[in-house]
Amino acid sequence: MIIQIDSREKPKAIGKILEEFDAQGIRHPVSKLMVGDYMNYDNPRLIIDRKQNLSELCCNACQGHERFRKELKLAQDNDIQLVFLCEHGKGFRQLSDVIWWENPRRWKRQRNPETGKWEETETKATTGETLHRILHTLERKYGCRFLFCEKEETGAEIIRILKEGL
């Protein structure tokens, strides 16, 4: 098995993934991919895009929505099954778990000008329920998939998904 790694993946961030590839005897050349981060040469129509956590996924799907949508459309137009593998961990194993996500940007600590005391105030940051609806819509509309794993499992999960398919 040969897995191509996108050249925009930062070597420092994927050290453990490369260790897993090496341990399983998988060659992993680096060059630019049209979409995503990891592709098996035996099945170039299935590509994995790794996300380090739900905060990154939320930022891509919400704040960077147009760019994200263009990448999904590009994959769809080229008959590519794009899988987003989110390394969030913490009990998140499937898309429906996203409903329970607590966005760390949801609460902001600021000093009350009248009392001088620090208070937690709610912001308009995306909730887990809203993010779940957005991701579910993207799956339905573009045929992509959102999968979850622990950070330590990422290398093995990439290999499993690219070898076995979905």
VMD Tcl script that builds the backbone (N, CA, C; Angstrom):
set m [mol new atoms 498]
animate dup $m
set s [atomselect $m all]
$s set {name element resname resid chain x y z} {
  {N N MET 1 A 0.854 -1.182 0.000}
  {CA C MET 1 A 0.000 0.000 0.000}
  {C C MET 1 A 0.896 1.240 0.000}
  {N N ILE 2 A 0.521 2.213 -0.811}
  {CA C ILE 2 A 1.229 3.497 -0.860}
  {C C ILE 2 A 0.202 4.589 -0.590}
  {N N ILE 3 A 0.482 5.419 0.416}
  {CA C ILE 3 A -0.416 6.525 0.756}
  {C C ILE 3 A 0.289 7.834 0.439}
  {N N GLN 4 A -0.302 8.594 -0.463}
  {CA C GLN 4 A 0.232 9.919 -0.785}
  {C C GLN 4 A -0.234 10.901 0.271}
  {N N ILE 5 A 0.697 11.715 0.766}
  {CA C ILE 5 A 0.394 12.733 1.769}
  {C C ILE 5 A 0.471 14.101 1.102}
  {N N ASP 6 A -0.508 14.929 1.350}
  {CA C ASP 6 A -0.511 16.274 0.785}
  {C C ASP 6 A 0.673 17.075 1.324}
  {N N SER 7 A 1.326 17.822 0.468}
  {CA C SER 7 A 2.523 18.581 0.843}
  {C C SER 7 A 2.224 19.713 1.819}
  {N N ARG 8 A 0.956 20.066 1.987}
  {CA C ARG 8 A 0.606 21.141 2.929}
  {C C ARG 8 A 0.423 20.637 4.363}
  {N N GLU 9 A 0.494 19.317 4.572}
  {CA C GLU 9 A 0.456 18.764 5.929}
  {C C GLU 9 A 1.781 19.100 6.606}
  {N N LYS 10 A 1.713 19.631 7.798}
  {CA C LYS 10 A 2.925 20.029 8.519}
  {C C LYS 10 A 3.600 18.803 9.137}
  {N N PRO 11 A 4.873 18.564 8.805}
  {CA C PRO 11 A 5.580 17.373 9.304}
  {C C PRO 11 A 5.539 17.227 10.827}
  {N N LYS 12 A 5.612 18.326 11.541}
  {CA C LYS 12 A 5.599 18.263 13.003}
  {C C LYS 12 A 4.254 17.733 13.515}
  {N N ALA 13 A 3.175 18.070 12.841}
  {CA C ALA 13 A 1.830 17.684 13.279}
  {C C ALA 13 A 1.505 16.221 12.961}
  {N N ILE 14 A 2.239 15.607 12.023}
  {CA C ILE 14 A 1.885 14.250 11.600}
  {C C ILE 14 A 2.957 13.215 11.942}
  {N N GLY 15 A 3.833 13.545 12.857}
  {CA C GLY 15 A 4.910 12.629 13.237}
  {C C GLY 15 A 4.415 11.251 13.644}
  {N N LYS 16 A 3.399 11.189 14.493}
  {CA C LYS 16 A 2.854 9.904 14.959}
  {C C LYS 16 A 2.183 9.138 13.826}
  {N N ILE 17 A 1.570 9.853 12.906}
  {CA C ILE 17 A 0.935 9.210 11.754}
  {C C ILE 17 A 2.006 8.553 10.893}
  {N N LEU 18 A 3.096 9.264 10.642}
  {CA C LEU 18 A 4.192 8.711 9.846}
  {C C LEU 18 A 4.815 7.505 10.537}
  {N N GLU 19 A 4.932 7.550 11.858}
  {CA C GLU 19 A 5.452 6.407 12.613}
  {C C GLU 19 A 4.574 5.171 12.393}
  {N N GLU 20 A 3.258 5.371 12.403}
  {CA C GLU 20 A 2.324 4.253 12.180}
  {C C GLU 20 A 2.471 3.715 10.762}
  {N N PHE 21 A 2.584 4.615 9.778}
  {CA C PHE 21 A 2.780 4.179 8.394}
  {C C PHE 21 A 4.055 3.347 8.289}
  {N N ASP 22 A 5.148 3.837 8.872}
  {CA C ASP 22 A 6.430 3.130 8.827}
  {C C ASP 22 A 6.329 1.773 9.525}
  {N N ALA 23 A 5.663 1.734 10.680}
  {CA C ALA 23 A 5.517 0.490 11.442}
  {C C ALA 23 A 4.756 -0.569 10.643}
  {N N GLN 24 A 3.832 -0.123 9.784}
  {CA C GLN 24 A 3.045 -1.063 8.978}
  {C C GLN 24 A 3.619 -1.244 7.573}
  {N N GLY 25 A 4.809 -0.684 7.341}
  {CA C GLY 25 A 5.475 -0.857 6.048}
  {C C GLY 25 A 4.791 -0.154 4.892}
  {N N ILE 26 A 4.160 0.956 5.184}
  {CA C ILE 26 A 3.445 1.704 4.146}
  {C C ILE 26 A 4.307 2.849 3.652}
  {N N ARG 27 A 4.548 2.862 2.352}
  {CA C ARG 27 A 5.302 3.978 1.764}
  {C C ARG 27 A 4.393 5.195 1.731}
  {N N HIS 28 A 4.995 6.385 1.898}
  {CA C HIS 28 A 4.179 7.599 1.979}
  {C C HIS 28 A 4.873 8.797 1.323}
  {N N PRO 29 A 4.839 8.838 -0.017}
  {CA C PRO 29 A 5.402 9.998 -0.707}
  {C C PRO 29 A 4.576 11.256 -0.423}
  {N N VAL 30 A 5.228 12.392 -0.533}
  {CA C VAL 30 A 4.580 13.678 -0.266}
  {C C VAL 30 A 4.508 14.482 -1.558}
  {N N SER 31 A 3.312 14.901 -1.923}
  {CA C SER 31 A 3.106 15.840 -3.034}
  {C C SER 31 A 1.704 16.412 -2.896}
  {N N LYS 32 A 1.433 17.441 -3.660}
  {CA C LYS 32 A 0.164 18.154 -3.514}
  {C C LYS 32 A -1.006 17.309 -4.016}
  {N N LEU 33 A -2.067 17.282 -3.210}
  {CA C LEU 33 A -3.318 16.638 -3.606}
  {C C LEU 33 A -4.330 17.713 -4.001}
  {N N MET 34 A -5.230 17.375 -4.903}
  {CA C MET 34 A -6.281 18.315 -5.333}
  {C C MET 34 A -7.149 18.718 -4.145}
  {N N VAL 35 A -7.544 17.734 -3.348}
  {CA C VAL 35 A -8.330 17.956 -2.130}
  {C C VAL 35 A -7.805 17.008 -1.061}
  {N N GLY 36 A -8.019 17.348 0.191}
  {CA C GLY 36 A -7.696 16.454 1.291}
  {C C GLY 36 A -6.215 16.324 1.584}
  {N N ASP 37 A -5.900 15.335 2.452}
  {CA C ASP 37 A -4.545 15.169 2.956}
  {C C ASP 37 A -3.917 13.803 2.684}
  {N N TYR 38 A -4.735 12.745 2.548}
  {CA C TYR 38 A -4.209 11.381 2.396}
  {C C TYR 38 A -4.987 10.615 1.339}
  {N N MET 39 A -4.233 9.938 0.428}
  {CA C MET 39 A -4.867 9.176 -0.644}
  {C C MET 39 A -4.098 7.879 -0.872}
  {N N ASN 40 A -4.815 6.771 -0.998}
  {CA C ASN 40 A -4.222 5.475 -1.333}
  {C C ASN 40 A -4.102 5.400 -2.850}
  {N N TYR 41 A -2.914 5.069 -3.351}
  {CA C TYR 41 A -2.733 4.952 -4.807}
  {C C TYR 41 A -3.673 3.918 -5.423}
  {N N ASP 42 A -4.050 2.900 -4.635}
  {CA C ASP 42 A -4.937 1.856 -5.155}
  {C C ASP 42 A -6.380 2.316 -5.308}
  {N N ASN 43 A -6.759 3.390 -4.622}
  {CA C ASN 43 A -8.123 3.903 -4.697}
  {C C ASN 43 A -8.090 5.434 -4.618}
  {N N PRO 44 A -7.715 6.100 -5.707}
  {CA C PRO 44 A -7.572 7.562 -5.674}
  {C C PRO 44 A -8.891 8.330 -5.587}
  {N N ARG 45 A -9.999 7.621 -5.557}
  {CA C ARG 45 A -11.315 8.277 -5.444}
  {C C ARG 45 A -11.786 8.393 -3.997}
  {N N LEU 46 A -10.978 7.921 -3.046}
  {CA C LEU 46 A -11.284 8.033 -1.620}
  {C C LEU 46 A -10.131 8.794 -0.962}
  {N N ILE 47 A -10.422 9.974 -0.445}
  {CA C ILE 47 A -9.384 10.830 0.129}
  {C C ILE 47 A -9.803 11.276 1.526}
  {N N ILE 48 A -8.822 11.306 2.424}
  {CA C ILE 48 A -9.072 11.717 3.806}
  {C C ILE 48 A -8.501 13.102 4.044}
  {N N ASP 49 A -9.287 13.945 4.684}
  {CA C ASP 49 A -8.851 15.270 5.117}
  {C C ASP 49 A -8.847 15.242 6.642}
  {N N ARG 50 A -7.672 15.380 7.250}
  {CA C ARG 50 A -7.538 15.291 8.707}
  {C C ARG 50 A -7.809 16.642 9.350}
  {N N LYS 51 A -8.608 16.634 10.414}
  {CA C LYS 51 A -8.872 17.835 11.213}
  {C C LYS 51 A -8.447 17.540 12.641}
  {N N GLN 52 A -7.742 18.478 13.272}
  {CA C GLN 52 A -7.194 18.197 14.600}
  {C C GLN 52 A -8.231 18.189 15.709}
  {N N ASN 53 A -9.366 18.847 15.513}
  {CA C ASN 53 A -10.429 18.824 16.526}
  {C C ASN 53 A -11.684 19.487 15.953}
  {N N LEU 54 A -12.735 19.506 16.753}
  {CA C LEU 54 A -13.994 20.105 16.298}
  {C C LEU 54 A -13.892 21.614 16.151}
  {N N SER 55 A -13.008 22.255 16.894}
  {CA C SER 55 A -12.835 23.703 16.734}
  {C C SER 55 A -12.333 24.028 15.330}
  {N N GLU 56 A -11.360 23.251 14.829}
  {CA C GLU 56 A -10.858 23.473 13.475}
  {C C GLU 56 A -11.946 23.179 12.446}
  {N N LEU 57 A -12.674 22.090 12.648}
  {CA C LEU 57 A -13.752 21.733 11.724}
  {C C LEU 57 A -14.827 22.806 11.712}
  {N N CYS 58 A -15.163 23.323 12.890}
  {CA C CYS 58 A -16.157 24.390 13.009}
  {C C CYS 58 A -15.690 25.641 12.275}
  {N N CYS 59 A -14.439 25.995 12.473}
  {CA C CYS 59 A -13.877 27.173 11.805}
  {C C CYS 59 A -13.952 27.016 10.282}
  {N N ASN 60 A -13.586 25.836 9.778}
  {CA C ASN 60 A -13.635 25.587 8.332}
  {C C ASN 60 A -15.062 25.634 7.795}
  {N N ALA 61 A -15.976 24.954 8.493}
  {CA C ALA 61 A -17.352 24.832 7.999}
  {C C ALA 61 A -18.174 26.098 8.196}
  {N N CYS 62 A -17.801 26.922 9.176}
  {CA C CYS 62 A -18.602 28.120 9.473}
  {C C CYS 62 A -17.921 29.402 8.983}
  {N N GLN 63 A -16.787 29.763 9.576}
  {CA C GLN 63 A -16.114 31.001 9.184}
  {C C GLN 63 A -15.551 30.922 7.756}
  {N N GLY 64 A -14.978 29.769 7.401}
  {CA C GLY 64 A -14.416 29.601 6.064}
  {C C GLY 64 A -15.353 28.834 5.159}
  {N N HIS 65 A -16.651 29.033 5.336}
  {CA C HIS 65 A -17.658 28.217 4.662}
  {C C HIS 65 A -17.506 28.203 3.144}
  {N N GLU 66 A -17.281 29.328 2.517}
  {CA C GLU 66 A -17.226 29.374 1.052}
  {C C GLU 66 A -16.036 28.569 0.515}
  {N N ARG 67 A -14.890 28.722 1.131}
  {CA C ARG 67 A -13.695 27.971 0.718}
  {C C ARG 67 A -13.917 26.470 0.939}
  {N N PHE 68 A -14.480 26.127 2.082}
  {CA C PHE 68 A -14.764 24.738 2.434}
  {C C PHE 68 A -15.745 24.128 1.434}
  {N N ARG 69 A -16.788 24.879 1.111}
  {CA C ARG 69 A -17.798 24.417 0.158}
  {C C ARG 69 A -17.187 24.200 -1.227}
  {N N LYS 70 A -16.268 25.083 -1.626}
  {CA C LYS 70 A -15.601 24.933 -2.934}
  {C C LYS 70 A -14.784 23.643 -2.981}
  {N N GLU 71 A -14.117 23.306 -1.867}
  {CA C GLU 71 A -13.346 22.062 -1.820}
  {C C GLU 71 A -14.275 20.849 -1.919}
  {N N LEU 72 A -15.416 20.912 -1.235}
  {CA C LEU 72 A -16.395 19.824 -1.310}
  {C C LEU 72 A -16.951 19.680 -2.724}
  {N N LYS 73 A -17.225 20.797 -3.356}
  {CA C LYS 73 A -17.760 20.789 -4.729}
  {C C LYS 73 A -16.718 20.232 -5.703}
  {N N LEU 74 A -15.453 20.610 -5.509}
  {CA C LEU 74 A -14.372 20.105 -6.356}
  {C C LEU 74 A -14.269 18.587 -6.233}
  {N N ALA 75 A -14.341 18.082 -5.014}
  {CA C ALA 75 A -14.300 16.628 -4.794}
  {C C ALA 75 A -15.506 15.966 -5.466}
  {N N GLN 76 A -16.675 16.531 -5.268}
  {CA C GLN 76 A -17.903 15.970 -5.841}
  {C C GLN 76 A -17.821 15.952 -7.375}
  {N N ASP 77 A -17.372 17.043 -7.972}
  {CA C ASP 77 A -17.276 17.142 -9.434}
  {C C ASP 77 A -16.282 16.144 -10.017}
  {N N ASN 78 A -15.322 15.696 -9.200}
  {CA C ASN 78 A -14.303 14.755 -9.666}
  {C C ASN 78 A -14.529 13.339 -9.130}
  {N N ASP 79 A -15.771 13.062 -8.686}
  {CA C ASP 79 A -16.158 11.744 -8.175}
  {C C ASP 79 A -15.230 11.250 -7.066}
  {N N ILE 80 A -14.851 12.155 -6.165}
  {CA C ILE 80 A -13.991 11.807 -5.032}
  {C C ILE 80 A -14.840 11.751 -3.770}
  {N N GLN 81 A -14.731 10.638 -3.044}
  {CA C GLN 81 A -15.384 10.496 -1.737}
  {C C GLN 81 A -14.431 11.130 -0.726}
  {N N LEU 82 A -14.809 12.260 -0.168}
  {CA C LEU 82 A -13.975 12.984 0.784}
  {C C LEU 82 A -14.427 12.634 2.194}
  {N N VAL 83 A -13.471 12.154 2.998}
  {CA C VAL 83 A -13.747 11.775 4.381}
  {C C VAL 83 A -12.984 12.727 5.289}
  {N N PHE 84 A -13.690 13.377 6.189}
  {CA C PHE 84 A -13.050 14.243 7.174}
  {C C PHE 84 A -12.858 13.421 8.441}
  {N N LEU 85 A -11.598 13.236 8.817}
  {CA C LEU 85 A -11.272 12.479 10.017}
  {C C LEU 85 A -10.860 13.466 11.093}
  {N N CYS 86 A -11.732 13.630 12.066}
  {CA C CYS 86 A -11.544 14.619 13.125}
  {C C CYS 86 A -10.948 13.948 14.352}
  {N N GLU 87 A -9.792 14.429 14.795}
  {CA C GLU 87 A -9.079 13.850 15.927}
  {C C GLU 87 A -9.548 14.432 17.255}
  {N N HIS 88 A -10.820 14.659 17.391}
  {CA C HIS 88 A -11.320 15.320 18.593}
  {C C HIS 88 A -11.246 14.432 19.828}
  {N N GLY 89 A -11.525 13.143 19.656}
  {CA C GLY 89 A -11.495 12.232 20.801}
  {C C GLY 89 A -12.577 12.563 21.800}
  {N N LYS 90 A -12.298 12.414 23.089}
  {CA C LYS 90 A -13.211 12.771 24.185}
  {C C LYS 90 A -14.611 12.188 24.002}
  {N N GLY 91 A -14.689 10.952 23.520}
  {CA C GLY 91 A -15.986 10.296 23.390}
  {C C GLY 91 A -16.727 10.600 22.098}
  {N N PHE 92 A -16.172 11.420 21.235}
  {CA C PHE 92 A -16.820 11.720 19.957}
  {C C PHE 92 A -16.444 10.620 18.968}
  {N N ARG 93 A -17.421 9.779 18.597}
  {CA C ARG 93 A -17.159 8.655 17.706}
  {C C ARG 93 A -17.964 8.733 16.410}
  {N N GLN 94 A -19.026 9.551 16.406}
  {CA C GLN 94 A -19.868 9.655 15.205}
  {C C GLN 94 A -20.457 11.060 15.119}
  {N N LEU 95 A -20.997 11.377 13.962}
  {CA C LEU 95 A -21.509 12.723 13.717}
  {C C LEU 95 A -22.572 13.143 14.724}
  {N N SER 96 A -23.439 12.237 15.137}
  {CA C SER 96 A -24.495 12.612 16.078}
  {C C SER 96 A -23.941 13.072 17.432}
  {N N ASP 97 A -22.714 12.684 17.769}
  {CA C ASP 97 A -22.103 13.122 19.031}
  {C C ASP 97 A -21.786 14.620 19.030}
  {N N VAL 98 A -21.679 15.211 17.853}
  {CA C VAL 98 A -21.326 16.637 17.734}
  {C C VAL 98 A -22.364 17.528 18.421}
  {N N ILE 99 A -23.600 17.061 18.506}
  {CA C ILE 99 A -24.662 17.830 19.169}
  {C C ILE 99 A -24.232 18.237 20.577}
  {N N TRP 100 A -23.441 17.391 21.252}
  {CA C TRP 100 A -23.061 17.618 22.649}
  {C C TRP 100 A -21.767 18.413 22.794}
  {N N TRP 101 A -21.188 18.837 21.692}
  {CA C TRP 101 A -19.924 19.572 21.738}
  {C C TRP 101 A -20.104 20.939 22.401}
  {N N GLU 102 A -19.209 21.265 23.313}
  {CA C GLU 102 A -19.175 22.582 23.948}
  {C C GLU 102 A -18.083 23.404 23.267}
  {N N ASN 103 A -18.470 24.370 22.478}
  {CA C ASN 103 A -17.519 25.220 21.774}
  {C C ASN 103 A -16.752 26.061 22.802}
  {N N PRO 104 A -15.412 25.957 22.820}
  {CA C PRO 104 A -14.649 26.738 23.799}
  {C C PRO 104 A -14.782 28.251 23.597}
  {N N ARG 105 A -15.251 28.668 22.429}
  {CA C ARG 105 A -15.442 30.100 22.167}
  {C C ARG 105 A -16.824 30.592 22.580}
  {N N ARG 106 A -17.632 29.680 23.078}
  {CA C ARG 106 A -19.017 30.022 23.436}
  {C C ARG 106 A -19.093 30.962 24.636}
  {N N TRP 107 A -18.122 30.869 25.529}
  {CA C TRP 107 A -18.114 31.703 26.720}
  {C C TRP 107 A -16.858 32.550 26.748}
  {N N LYS 108 A -17.016 33.819 27.130}
  {CA C LYS 108 A -15.893 34.743 27.193}
  {C C LYS 108 A -15.826 35.322 28.600}
  {N N ARG 109 A -14.631 35.395 29.118}
  {CA C ARG 109 A -14.439 35.954 30.450}
  {C C ARG 109 A -14.074 37.428 30.301}
  {N N GLN 110 A -14.848 38.284 30.944}
  {CA C GLN 110 A -14.558 39.718 30.868}
  {C C GLN 110 A -14.920 40.402 32.184}
  {N N ARG 111 A -14.295 41.525 32.392}
  {CA C ARG 111 A -14.510 42.270 33.634}
  {C C ARG 111 A -15.764 43.129 33.513}
  {N N ASN 112 A -16.626 43.039 34.513}
  {CA C ASN 112 A -17.835 43.852 34.565}
  {C C ASN 112 A -17.399 45.272 34.921}
  {N N PRO 113 A -17.692 46.270 34.052}
  {CA C PRO 113 A -17.243 47.637 34.311}
  {C C PRO 113 A -17.872 48.263 35.571}
  {N N GLU 114 A -19.041 47.792 35.952}
  {CA C GLU 114 A -19.715 48.351 37.125}
  {C C GLU 114 A -19.178 47.782 38.436}
  {N N THR 115 A -18.973 46.464 38.475}
  {CA C THR 115 A -18.534 45.827 39.722}
  {C C THR 115 A -17.031 45.575 39.772}
  {N N GLY 116 A -16.379 45.575 38.627}
  {CA C GLY 116 A -14.948 45.279 38.566}
  {C C GLY 116 A -14.641 43.798 38.681}
  {N N LYS 117 A -15.663 42.952 38.781}
  {CA C LYS 117 A -15.465 41.509 38.917}
  {C C LYS 117 A -15.451 40.848 37.538}
  {N N TRP 118 A -14.725 39.726 37.474}
  {CA C TRP 118 A -14.686 38.940 36.245}
  {C C TRP 118 A -15.957 38.111 36.137}
  {N N GLU 119 A -16.546 38.083 34.925}
  {CA C GLU 119 A -17.780 37.334 34.693}
  {C C GLU 119 A -17.674 36.550 33.394}
  {N N GLU 120 A -18.391 35.439 33.352}
  {CA C GLU 120 A -18.498 34.652 32.125}
  {C C GLU 120 A -19.699 35.179 31.343}
  {N N THR 121 A -19.483 35.560 30.096}
  {CA C THR 121 A -20.601 36.016 29.267}
  {C C THR 121 A -20.698 35.127 28.029}
  {N N GLU 122 A -21.911 34.847 27.632}
  {CA C GLU 122 A -22.143 33.993 26.476}
  {C C GLU 122 A -21.926 34.794 25.190}
  {N N THR 123 A -21.265 34.149 24.223}
  {CA C THR 123 A -21.042 34.785 22.921}
  {C C THR 123 A -21.993 34.160 21.897}
  {N N LYS 124 A -21.878 34.597 20.666}
  {CA C LYS 124 A -22.718 34.049 19.602}
  {C C LYS 124 A -21.996 32.939 18.834}
  {N N ALA 125 A -20.940 32.373 19.433}
  {CA C ALA 125 A -20.193 31.301 18.774}
  {C C ALA 125 A -21.101 30.103 18.492}
  {N N THR 126 A -20.756 29.357 17.473}
  {CA C THR 126 A -21.539 28.202 17.033}
  {C C THR 126 A -21.679 27.159 18.136}
  {N N THR 127 A -22.878 26.646 18.296}
  {CA C THR 127 A -23.127 25.589 19.281}
  {C C THR 127 A -22.906 24.224 18.619}
  {N N GLY 128 A -22.808 23.201 19.444}
  {CA C GLY 128 A -22.673 21.846 18.925}
  {C C GLY 128 A -23.871 21.439 18.081}
  {N N GLU 129 A -25.045 21.855 18.517}
  {CA C GLU 129 A -26.264 21.512 17.784}
  {C C GLU 129 A -26.257 22.139 16.378}
  {N N THR 130 A -25.848 23.395 16.299}
  {CA C THR 130 A -25.784 24.080 15.001}
  {C C THR 130 A -24.718 23.448 14.110}
  {N N LEU 131 A -23.543 23.167 14.675}
  {CA C LEU 131 A -22.476 22.542 13.896}
  {C C LEU 131 A -22.925 21.182 13.373}
  {N N HIS 132 A -23.618 20.416 14.199}
  {CA C HIS 132 A -24.126 19.113 13.767}
  {C C HIS 132 A -25.036 19.261 12.549}
  {N N ARG 133 A -25.952 20.237 12.607}
  {CA C ARG 133 A -26.871 20.462 11.469}
  {C C ARG 133 A -26.099 20.833 10.206}
  {N N ILE 134 A -25.080 21.695 10.344}
  {CA C ILE 134 A -24.279 22.121 9.186}
  {C C ILE 134 A -23.553 20.922 8.584}
  {N N LEU 135 A -22.877 20.129 9.424}
  {CA C LEU 135 A -22.114 18.984 8.934}
  {C C LEU 135 A -23.028 17.931 8.317}
  {N N HIS 136 A -24.178 17.713 8.917}
  {CA C HIS 136 A -25.148 16.747 8.371}
  {C C HIS 136 A -25.616 17.204 6.983}
  {N N THR 137 A -25.871 18.491 6.834}
  {CA C THR 137 A -26.287 19.040 5.539}
  {C C THR 137 A -25.182 18.876 4.506}
  {N N LEU 138 A -23.929 19.123 4.900}
  {CA C LEU 138 A -22.800 18.966 3.975}
  {C C LEU 138 A -22.651 17.510 3.531}
  {N N GLU 139 A -22.845 16.578 4.456}
  {CA C GLU 139 A -22.787 15.147 4.092}
  {C C GLU 139 A -23.846 14.824 3.043}
  {N N ARG 140 A -25.054 15.299 3.300}
  {CA C ARG 140 A -26.175 15.009 2.400}
  {C C ARG 140 A -25.979 15.673 1.032}
  {N N LYS 141 A -25.532 16.912 1.043}
  {CA C LYS 141 A -25.429 17.682 -0.194}
  {C C LYS 141 A -24.213 17.298 -1.045}
  {N N TYR 142 A -23.072 16.993 -0.395}
  {CA C TYR 142 A -21.836 16.762 -1.147}
  {C C TYR 142 A -21.319 15.325 -1.077}
  {N N GLY 143 A -21.981 14.473 -0.312}
  {CA C GLY 143 A -21.576 13.074 -0.249}
  {C C GLY 143 A -20.297 12.824 0.543}
  {N N CYS 144 A -19.847 13.803 1.315}
  {CA C CYS 144 A -18.660 13.612 2.147}
  {C C CYS 144 A -19.062 12.882 3.422}
  {N N ARG 145 A -18.089 12.501 4.229}
  {CA C ARG 145 A -18.365 11.839 5.507}
  {C C ARG 145 A -17.527 12.491 6.594}
  {N N PHE 146 A -18.057 12.526 7.800}
  {CA C PHE 146 A -17.341 13.043 8.962}
  {C C PHE 146 A -17.178 11.897 9.955}
  {N N LEU 147 A -15.917 11.500 10.187}
  {CA C LEU 147 A -15.600 10.426 11.116}
  {C C LEU 147 A -14.717 10.984 12.227}
  {N N PHE 148 A -14.670 10.281 13.344}
  {CA C PHE 148 A -13.954 10.778 14.520}
  {C C PHE 148 A -13.060 9.696 15.092}
  {N N CYS 149 A -11.964 10.121 15.709}
  {CA C CYS 149 A -11.051 9.183 16.359}
  {C C CYS 149 A -10.244 9.915 17.429}
  {N N GLU 150 A -9.546 9.129 18.235}
  {CA C GLU 150 A -8.591 9.684 19.194}
  {C C GLU 150 A -7.321 10.016 18.426}
  {N N LYS 151 A -6.578 10.994 18.891}
  {CA C LYS 151 A -5.349 11.415 18.224}
  {C C LYS 151 A -4.370 10.245 18.036}
  {N N GLU 152 A -4.277 9.361 19.040}
  {CA C GLU 152 A -3.356 8.228 18.965}
  {C C GLU 152 A -3.770 7.213 17.899}
  {N N GLU 153 A -5.031 7.213 17.507}
  {CA C GLU 153 A -5.561 6.244 16.540}
  {C C GLU 153 A -5.498 6.741 15.100}
  {N N THR 154 A -5.120 7.989 14.888}
  {CA C THR 154 A -5.251 8.608 13.564}
  {C C THR 154 A -4.543 7.830 12.458}
  {N N GLY 155 A -3.276 7.490 12.671}
  {CA C GLY 155 A -2.525 6.764 11.638}
  {C C GLY 155 A -3.195 5.456 11.267}
  {N N ALA 156 A -3.568 4.678 12.278}
  {CA C ALA 156 A -4.230 3.386 12.041}
  {C C ALA 156 A -5.584 3.577 11.362}
  {N N GLU 157 A -6.319 4.614 11.753}
  {CA C GLU 157 A -7.630 4.879 11.134}
  {C C GLU 157 A -7.479 5.275 9.672}
  {N N ILE 158 A -6.485 6.099 9.363}
  {CA C ILE 158 A -6.242 6.481 7.959}
  {C C ILE 158 A -5.969 5.229 7.130}
  {N N ILE 159 A -5.114 4.358 7.640}
  {CA C ILE 159 A -4.784 3.119 6.926}
  {C C ILE 159 A -6.045 2.265 6.747}
  {N N ARG 160 A -6.807 2.085 7.839}
  {CA C ARG 160 A -8.013 1.253 7.776}
  {C C ARG 160 A -9.005 1.788 6.754}
  {N N ILE 161 A -9.283 3.086 6.803}
  {CA C ILE 161 A -10.268 3.681 5.893}
  {C C ILE 161 A -9.811 3.575 4.447}
  {N N LEU 162 A -8.546 3.887 4.191}
  {CA C LEU 162 A -8.044 3.856 2.809}
  {C C LEU 162 A -7.910 2.428 2.286}
  {N N LYS 163 A -7.708 1.462 3.163}
  {CA C LYS 163 A -7.572 0.068 2.749}
  {C C LYS 163 A -8.933 -0.581 2.542}
  {N N GLU 164 A -9.840 -0.390 3.508}
  {CA C GLU 164 A -11.137 -1.071 3.494}
  {C C GLU 164 A -12.245 -0.276 2.817}
  {N N GLY 165 A -12.092 1.036 2.722}
  {CA C GLY 165 A -13.153 1.884 2.203}
  {C C GLY 165 A -14.181 2.140 3.279}
  {N N LEU 166 A -15.310 2.697 2.894}
  {CA C LEU 166 A -16.355 3.030 3.888}
  {C C LEU 166 A -17.482 2.032 3.878}
}
mol reanalyze $m
mol bondsrecalc $m
mol representation Tube
mol addrep $m
